[in-house]
Structures are given as structure tokens and as C-alpha cells.
Amino acid sequence: AVVSTQSTGGCSRFAGRVKEKADDYSLFKKDSAYSTSKTFLNAHTVVLARELEGSGIILNSCCPGYVATDMSSHKGHLTIDEGAVTPTFVCTSPTTSGNFYRECRRCDWVSGEYIDPPQ
């Protein structure tokens, strides 16, 4: 299994701004690099999963959550061990590709809405 760790925050903000103001280029200024990179990586996961269909390779992406690390200035509410739960789940459990997971549940990476019920 191949897992790419991402977040929904940047994608949701970016996609929402694109939908609301498709002709307003100012939306590309704030959080531009973060939001567009996360959006691209999540979309690319879907594309690669389709290309790898039938190969036996499972490819998904996930959000580990807001983890207390140097990157978050240790403001995250999850420990490193807690942040490893979803990536570990995605490496060992799913049997389908092209999905995005948050809190061990499939999630729409654009809207942030859960697809799967709580376990």
C-alpha cells in the first residue's frame, strides 16, 4: 500500500474559494502554496490510483490530524503516536484505491464530509 499524508483544511478552503469566485485571482494569494499543493496531491492520488488499477497496488491519501510537531509549533491537539493512527490504518486496512481518509474514515477531500459511518 502507498499512502500520501495530506490535510483537508487547505483543500476545502481552496476549493471553496474557487467555486465562489472562479474569476477572482486574489484567491490564489492567501495560503496559495499550501492549499494548491494539498489539492494537487489529493487529486493526483485519485489519478494514479486509476492508472494503477489491476496492478495490485493500493494507493490512498490521508490526513494524520493536527499533530503537535515542529511544523505546527507544537500547537496540535494530537500526539505523534495519535497522529500515526490513521496513516497506519490506511497502510493496513483498505482494499480499494483512490480514497482519502481522516480519523480512519473515508472522507471527501474537497468538502471534508465523511463518506463512511463512525466505527
C-alpha positions, -999 to 999 in steps of 0.1 A, spaced: 0 0 0 12 35 -8 -1 63 14 3 100 10 -4 121 40 -23 153 34 -49 175 50 -84 186 42 -81 221 56 -62 236 27 -81 217 0 -115 227 14 -106 264 17 -90 265 -18 -119 246 -35 -145 267 -17 -128 299 -29 -125 286 -65 -163 277 -65 -173 311 -50 -150 334 -71 -139 315 -101 -128 347 -119 -112 363 -88 -74 356 -89 -69 371 -54 -79 337 -40 -46 323 -52 -26 347 -29 -36 336 6 -24 301 16 -17 296 -21 13 272 -19 -2 251 9 -37 249 -4 -28 242 -40 -2 217 -31 -26 197 -9 -53 199 -36 -29 187 -63 -16 158 -42 -51 146 -33 -63 148 -69 -31 131 -81 -37 102 -57 -71 96 -75 -55 98 -109 -26 75 -100 -50 50 -84 -69 48 -116 -37 43 -136 -26 15 -112 -59 -3 -112 -54 -40 -116 -17 -38 -107 -23 -50 -71 -10 -16 -57 -34 2 -34 -29 39 -33 -47 62 -9 -41 95 9 -49 106 44 -48 134 70 -30 124 102 -48 153 120 -34 183 138 -3 168 154 19 185 179 51 187 159 77 213 150 56 220 118 26 230 140 47 248 166 36 221 189 0 235 189 -16 204 176 -40 185 198 -27 151 188 4 134 200 28 119 174 15 84 183 -21 96 178 -12 112 145 2 79 133 -31 60 138 -48 70 105 -17 65 83 -12 31 99 -48 22 93 -46 33 57 -15 12 51 -30 -19 66 -68 -19 61 -83 -5 28 -87 -28 -1 -97 -1 -26 -76 28 -41 -81 65 -48 -96 74 -14 -89 100 12 -90 91 49 -94 112 80 -98 97 115 -97 62 99 -128 70 78 -131 77 41 -137 114 36 -144 137 6 -112 156 4 -129 186 -12 -158 191 12 -143 174 43 -175 154 47 -172 118 59 -183 91 35 -181 62 60 -200 60 92 -181 60 125 -166 27 136 
